[in-house]
Amino acid sequence: MPTDQLASPRPTAAPREAPRGNDRFTWSMFAAFALWGWVLYMFGPATQLLGAERGLSDTLTGLHGTAMAVGTVGAGAVMPRLVPALGRRRTLLTSGALMATGLAVFVVSPSFVLGLVAVVVMSMGGSLALGAGTAGLVLRHGPRAAATALTTGNGLGTVAGVVGPLALGGAVAAGFGWRAALLTALPLTVGAYVLWSRNIPRDRGPRAASDGAAERGRLTLGRDAWLLLVATVCGTAVEFATTFWAASLLKESTGASAGVAAGSTAGLVAGMALSRLLSRPATRRWPASRLVAIAFVVAGAGWAVLWTATTPALAIAGLAIGGLGVGLLYPLGCALFLAAARGPVDTAQSVVTVAAGAAIGVVPFVLGALADRVGVHTAFLVVPVFVAVGLGSVLLASRRRG
């Protein structure tokens, strides 16, 4: 069953031209993925260092993930109205300003509460950029090429995310601290701002960003769409549970130093980047649903290696294996959901954003609360639960599609 057969018969906005993977608009959308990937994958281990610095409990440290989720849900809530009102170009410019402001305040804030508020603002900006970029790629390339475009965009984001944790670990080991590493995102935001300003056309008026009357209507979700949404949310839960708490798991289970533990997330992100960047032929040959099912199995195998590891090297290997599977879960799950949903692409994307935001908020916090009671190692048993639920959901949706 090819990927495009999952698309519902709803009308979609056709691309105005046959876009290539390297056209300026597409690369401008990819910049949103790269910028947020740099910030996102560095931020998880940075919160662990902040918690150790201030003597915070695992539960309080996990609240940073909850604050990130609040921003993500807020972005999803405003996106269906914001993009038609401002246009895709101005939405992305606004997202960059929010991201930079929130990040800067978080880094310099002496207050725990103010830092959480800053994370909300930063996450709202990053999620707006990611959502507007995702919908922009779908509308630009059409349903058949959407899976390939989204995996490529997410792949470039994870390439940036590979370097981020390494830069964080290097900054900590060199004595510069995690704050200096996070501040490197500010000049990158300026670069993305320039790309969006130059390469995204100015919108011609209200609703210009919705790319045609076919994208205006009400969103309708059938049972298959809901199942695919559950699978996408489970994939997000696996990713962020690992991103936020893998460093602590390494310290507890393997005795890794703070610098090694902080940089270990690069193993996960490297696996994610590899699977996303090399998945182009696979997305054209096999159904996206089959690839997502395989990805859940690989993610589960990586978790097993990580959870049983007693040395940092083996744990990082488990993270890399898990990353090979995790890397495909969100972009392909999102593509499947957007194809199955009936209605405006930006509105459908907002549903994914809100649902993923809820997972980002709940899962790291719950894992942190469990870690306070039973330790990080035992708390990590929540991860295979999400793997099983996500795998079952995508298999059920595939069987119904026949």
C-alpha positions as CSV (number, residue, x, y, z in Angstrom):
1,M,0.0,0.0,0.0
2,P,1.9,3.2,-1.2
3,T,2.0,6.1,1.1
4,D,-0.3,8.2,-1.0
5,Q,-3.0,5.6,-0.8
6,L,-3.5,6.6,2.8
7,A,-4.6,10.0,1.6
8,S,-8.3,10.6,1.9
9,P,-10.1,11.8,-1.2
10,R,-10.5,15.3,0.2
11,P,-9.2,18.0,-2.2
12,T,-5.8,19.3,-1.4
13,A,-4.0,22.4,-2.6
14,A,-1.8,21.4,-5.5
15,P,1.6,22.9,-5.7
16,R,1.7,25.9,-8.0
17,E,4.7,24.5,-9.7
18,A,6.6,21.2,-9.5
19,P,8.9,21.9,-6.6
20,R,12.3,20.4,-6.3
21,G,13.8,19.3,-3.0
22,N,16.3,22.2,-3.2
23,D,14.0,25.1,-4.1
24,R,14.4,28.2,-1.9
25,F,10.9,27.9,-0.3
26,T,11.6,24.3,0.7
27,W,15.0,25.1,2.2
28,S,13.4,28.0,4.1
29,M,10.9,25.6,5.6
30,F,13.8,23.2,6.5
31,A,15.4,26.1,8.4
32,A,12.6,25.9,10.9
33,F,13.3,22.2,11.6
34,A,17.1,22.8,11.9
35,L,16.7,25.7,14.3
36,W,14.3,24.0,16.6
37,G,16.3,20.8,16.5
38,W,19.4,22.6,17.7
39,V,17.5,24.1,20.6
40,L,15.3,21.1,21.4
41,Y,17.9,18.3,21.7
42,M,20.3,20.6,23.7
43,F,17.5,21.7,26.1
44,G,16.7,18.3,27.6
45,P,20.1,17.5,29.0
46,A,20.6,21.2,29.9
47,T,17.6,21.0,32.3
48,Q,19.2,18.1,34.0
49,L,22.3,20.2,34.6
50,L,20.2,23.1,35.8
51,G,18.4,20.8,38.2
52,A,21.7,19.5,39.6
53,E,23.0,23.0,39.9
54,R,20.0,24.2,41.9
55,G,19.4,21.0,43.8
56,L,16.0,20.5,42.3
57,S,14.1,17.2,42.6
58,D,13.5,15.1,39.5
59,T,9.8,16.1,39.7
60,L,10.7,19.8,39.7
61,T,13.2,19.3,36.9
62,G,10.5,17.5,34.9
63,L,8.4,20.6,35.1
64,H,10.6,22.1,32.4
65,G,9.2,19.5,30.0
66,T,5.7,20.5,31.2
67,A,6.4,24.1,30.5
68,M,7.6,23.2,27.0
69,A,4.4,21.3,26.5
70,V,2.3,24.3,27.6
71,G,4.0,26.3,24.9
72,T,3.5,23.6,22.3
73,V,-0.2,23.3,23.1
74,G,-0.6,27.1,23.0
75,A,1.1,27.1,19.6
76,G,-1.3,24.4,18.3
77,A,-4.3,26.3,19.7
78,V,-3.5,29.6,17.9
79,M,-2.1,28.1,14.7
80,P,-5.4,27.6,12.8
81,R,-6.2,31.3,13.2
82,L,-2.7,32.8,13.3
83,V,-1.4,31.4,10.0
84,P,-4.4,32.6,7.9
85,A,-4.4,36.0,9.7
86,L,-0.6,36.7,9.5
87,G,0.4,34.5,6.6
88,R,3.1,31.8,6.7
89,R,6.0,34.3,6.4
90,R,5.0,36.6,9.2
91,T,4.1,33.5,11.4
92,L,7.6,32.2,11.0
93,L,9.2,35.6,11.7
94,T,7.0,35.8,14.9
95,S,8.0,32.3,15.9
96,G,11.7,33.2,15.6
97,A,11.3,36.3,17.8
98,L,9.4,34.2,20.5
99,M,12.0,31.5,20.4
100,A,15.0,33.8,20.8
101,T,13.3,35.9,23.6
102,G,12.3,32.9,25.6
103,L,15.7,31.2,25.3
104,A,17.5,34.4,26.4
105,V,15.3,34.9,29.4
106,F,15.6,31.3,30.4
107,V,19.4,31.4,30.3
108,V,19.8,34.6,32.4
109,S,16.8,34.1,34.8
110,P,17.7,33.6,38.5
111,S,14.1,32.6,39.2
112,F,12.8,29.0,38.7
113,V,9.2,30.3,38.0
114,L,10.4,33.0,35.5
115,G,12.5,30.3,33.8
116,L,9.4,28.1,33.4
117,V,7.6,31.1,31.8
118,A,10.5,31.6,29.5
119,V,10.4,28.0,28.4
120,V,6.7,28.3,27.6
121,V,7.5,31.3,25.3
122,M,10.5,29.5,23.7
123,S,8.5,26.4,23.1
124,M,5.6,28.3,21.6
125,G,7.9,29.9,19.1
126,G,9.6,26.7,18.2
127,S,6.3,24.8,17.8
128,L,4.9,27.6,15.7
129,A,7.9,27.4,13.4
130,L,7.8,23.6,13.2
131,G,4.0,23.5,12.6
132,A,4.1,26.3,10.0
133,G,7.1,24.6,8.3
134,T,5.4,21.2,8.3
135,A,2.1,22.5,6.8
136,G,4.1,24.6,4.3
137,L,5.9,21.5,3.0
138,V,2.7,19.5,2.7
139,L,1.0,22.3,0.7
140,R,4.1,22.9,-1.4
141,H,4.9,19.3,-2.3
142,G,1.4,17.7,-2.2
143,P,0.3,14.5,-0.6
144,R,2.5,12.1,-2.6
145,A,5.8,13.7,-1.7
146,A,4.9,14.9,1.8
147,A,6.4,11.9,3.6
148,T,9.7,12.4,1.8
149,A,9.8,16.1,2.4
150,L,8.9,15.8,6.0
151,T,11.5,13.1,6.8
152,T,14.1,15.2,5.0
153,G,13.2,18.3,7.0
154,N,13.1,16.4,10.3
155,G,16.4,14.8,9.3
156,L,18.1,18.1,8.9
157,G,16.7,19.1,12.2
158,T,18.2,16.1,13.9
159,V,21.5,16.7,12.2
160,A,21.5,20.1,13.9
161,G,20.4,18.2,17.1
162,V,23.4,15.9,16.9
163,V,25.8,18.8,17.2
164,G,23.8,20.5,20.0
165,P,24.2,17.9,22.8
166,L,27.9,17.5,21.8
167,A,28.4,21.2,22.0
168,L,26.6,21.2,25.4
169,G,28.8,18.4,26.7
170,G,31.9,20.1,25.4
171,A,31.0,23.4,26.9
172,V,30.4,21.8,30.3
173,A,33.7,19.8,30.1
174,A,35.6,22.9,29.1
175,G,34.1,24.9,32.0
176,F,32.0,27.3,29.9
177,G,28.8,25.9,31.2
178,W,25.5,24.9,29.7
179,R,24.3,28.5,29.4
180,A,27.0,29.4,26.9
181,A,26.0,26.4,24.7
182,L,22.3,27.4,24.7
183,L,23.1,31.0,23.7
184,T,24.6,29.8,20.4
185,A,21.0,29.4,19.2
186,L,20.6,33.2,19.0
187,P,22.8,33.8,16.0
188,L,21.2,30.8,14.3
189,T,17.7,32.4,14.9
190,V,19.0,35.5,13.1
191,G,20.1,33.3,10.2
192,A,16.7,31.6,9.9
193,Y,15.0,35.0,10.2
194,V,16.9,36.2,7.1
195,L,16.0,33.1,5.1
196,W,12.3,33.5,5.9
197,S,12.4,37.2,5.1
198,R,14.0,36.6,1.7
199,N,12.6,33.4,0.4
200,I,9.0,33.2,1.6
201,P,6.6,35.4,-0.5
202,R,4.7,38.1,1.2
203,D,1.1,37.1,1.7
204,R,-1.4,38.9,-0.5
205,G,-4.1,39.3,2.1
206,P,-6.3,37.5,4.6
207,R,-6.3,33.7,4.3
208,A,-3.5,33.8,1.7
209,A,-1.5,31.3,3.8
210,S,-4.2,28.7,3.5
211,D,-3.2,28.2,-0.2
212,G,-6.6,28.1,-1.7
213,A,-10.3,27.6,-1.0
214,A,-9.8,23.9,-0.8
215,E,-8.0,24.3,2.5
216,R,-10.7,26.3,4.2
217,G,-13.5,24.1,5.6
218,R,-13.9,22.1,8.8
219,L,-11.5,19.4,10.0
220,T,-13.0,15.9,10.2
221,L,-11.2,12.9,11.7
222,G,-12.2,9.3,11.1
223,R,-11.2,6.3,13.2
224,D,-8.1,5.7,11.1
225,A,-7.0,9.3,11.6
226,W,-7.4,8.9,15.4
227,L,-5.4,5.7,15.4
228,L,-2.6,7.3,13.5
229,L,-2.7,10.3,15.9
230,V,-2.3,7.9,18.8
231,A,0.7,6.3,17.1
232,T,2.3,9.7,16.4
233,V,1.7,10.8,20.1
234,C,3.3,7.5,21.3
235,G,6.3,8.1,19.1
236,T,6.6,11.6,20.5
237,A,6.4,10.2,24.1
238,V,9.2,7.7,23.4
239,E,11.4,10.5,21.9
240,F,10.9,13.0,24.7
241,A,11.0,10.5,27.6
242,T,14.4,9.4,26.3
243,T,15.6,13.0,25.4
244,F,14.9,14.4,28.8
245,W,16.0,11.5,31.0
246,A,18.6,9.5,29.2
247,A,21.4,11.6,30.8
248,S,20.1,10.8,34.3
249,L,19.7,7.1,33.4
250,L,23.4,6.9,32.2
251,K,24.6,8.5,35.5
252,E,22.5,6.2,37.6
253,S,23.1,2.9,35.7
254,T,26.6,3.4,34.3
255,G,28.3,6.0,36.6
256,A,28.9,8.3,33.6
257,S,30.3,11.8,34.3
258,A,28.1,14.8,33.9
259,G,29.8,15.8,30.7
260,V,29.5,12.3,29.1
261,A,25.9,12.0,30.3
262,A,24.9,15.4,28.9
263,G,26.5,14.6,25.5
264,S,25.1,11.1,25.3
265,T,21.8,12.4,23.9
266,A,23.8,12.9,20.7
267,G,23.7,9.1,20.2
268,L,19.9,9.2,20.1
269,V,19.9,12.2,17.8
270,A,22.6,10.7,15.5
271,G,20.5,7.6,15.0
272,M,17.4,9.8,14.3
273,A,19.3,11.9,11.8
274,L,20.6,8.8,10.0
275,S,17.3,7.1,9.6
276,R,15.6,10.3,8.5
277,L,18.2,11.3,5.9
278,L,18.5,7.8,4.5
279,S,14.8,7.0,4.4
280,R,14.0,8.7,1.1
281,P,14.2,5.5,-1.0
282,A,12.3,3.6,1.6
283,T,9.4,6.1,1.7
284,R,9.1,5.7,-2.1
285,R,9.2,2.0,-2.1
286,W,7.2,0.8,1.0
287,P,4.1,2.0,2.7
288,A,4.7,4.6,5.4
289,S,2.6,2.6,7.8
290,R,4.9,-0.4,7.4
291,L,7.9,1.8,8.0
292,V,6.4,3.2,11.2
293,A,5.6,-0.3,12.5
294,I,9.2,-1.3,11.9
295,A,10.4,1.9,13.5
296,F,8.5,1.1,16.7
297,V,10.2,-2.3,16.8
298,V,13.6,-0.8,16.4
299,A,12.9,1.8,19.0
300,G,11.9,-0.9,21.4
301,A,15.2,-2.8,20.7
302,G,17.2,0.3,21.4
303,W,15.4,0.9,24.7
304,A,16.2,-2.7,25.7
305,V,20.0,-2.2,25.1
306,L,19.9,1.2,26.9
307,W,18.0,-0.1,29.9
308,T,20.2,-3.1,30.4
309,A,23.5,-1.3,29.8
310,T,26.1,-1.1,32.6
311,T,28.7,0.9,30.7
312,P,28.4,4.4,29.0
313,A,29.5,3.0,25.6
314,L,26.8,0.3,25.5
315,A,24.2,2.8,26.7
316,I,25.1,5.2,24.0
317,A,24.9,2.4,21.5
318,G,21.4,1.6,22.7
319,L,20.5,5.3,22.3
320,A,21.8,5.2,18.7
321,I,19.8,2.0,17.9
322,G,16.7,3.5,19.4
323,G,17.3,6.7,17.5
324,L,17.1,4.8,14.2
325,G,13.6,3.9,15.0
326,V,12.5,7.0,16.8
327,G,13.6,9.2,13.9
328,L,10.8,8.0,11.7
329,L,8.0,7.9,14.2
330,Y,7.0,11.6,14.2
331,P,7.5,12.7,10.6
332,L,6.0,9.6,9.0
333,G,3.2,9.4,11.7
334,C,2.5,13.0,11.1
335,A,2.4,12.5,7.3
336,L,0.0,9.5,7.7
337,F,-2.3,11.5,10.0
338,L,-2.4,14.6,7.7
339,A,-3.2,12.3,4.8
340,A,-6.0,10.6,6.7
341,A,-7.6,13.8,8.0
342,R,-10.2,15.7,6.0
343,G,-9.9,19.4,6.1
344,P,-7.4,22.3,6.2
345,V,-3.8,21.2,6.5
346,D,-2.9,23.9,9.0
347,T,-5.8,22.9,11.2
348,A,-4.9,19.2,11.1
349,Q,-1.3,20.1,11.9
350,S,-2.5,22.1,14.9
351,V,-4.2,18.9,16.2
352,V,-0.9,17.1,16.0
353,T,0.9,20.0,17.7
354,V,-1.5,20.0,20.6
355,A,-1.5,16.2,21.0
356,A,2.3,16.1,20.8
357,G,2.6,19.0,23.3
358,A,0.4,17.1,25.7
359,A,2.8,14.1,25.4
360,I,5.8,16.3,25.9
361,G,4.3,17.8,29.0
362,V,2.9,14.7,30.7
363,V,5.5,12.0,29.9
364,P,8.8,13.6,31.1
365,F,6.9,14.9,34.2
366,V,5.4,11.5,35.1
367,L,8.8,9.8,34.5
368,G,10.4,12.4,36.8
369,A,7.8,11.8,39.5
370,L,8.3,8.1,39.2
371,A,12.1,8.5,39.3
372,D,11.7,10.3,42.7
373,R,10.0,7.2,44.1
374,V,11.6,4.3,42.4
375,G,14.7,5.7,40.5
376,V,15.2,6.6,36.9
377,H,16.1,3.0,35.9
378,T,12.7,1.6,37.0
379,A,10.8,4.6,35.8
380,F,12.1,4.1,32.3
381,L,9.8,1.1,32.0
382,V,7.1,3.5,30.8
383,V,8.9,3.7,27.5
384,P,8.1,0.2,26.2
385,V,4.4,0.8,27.1
386,F,4.3,3.6,24.6
387,V,6.2,1.5,22.0
388,A,3.5,-1.3,22.3
389,V,0.5,1.1,22.2
390,G,2.0,3.0,19.2
391,L,2.8,-0.2,17.3
392,G,-0.7,-1.6,17.9
393,S,-2.3,1.6,16.7
394,V,-0.5,1.8,13.4
395,L,-1.0,-1.9,12.7
396,L,-4.7,-1.6,13.4
397,A,-5.0,1.4,11.1
398,S,-3.1,-0.4,8.4
399,R,-5.3,-3.5,8.7
400,R,-8.4,-1.3,8.4
401,R,-7.0,0.3,5.3
402,G,-6.4,-3.2,4.0
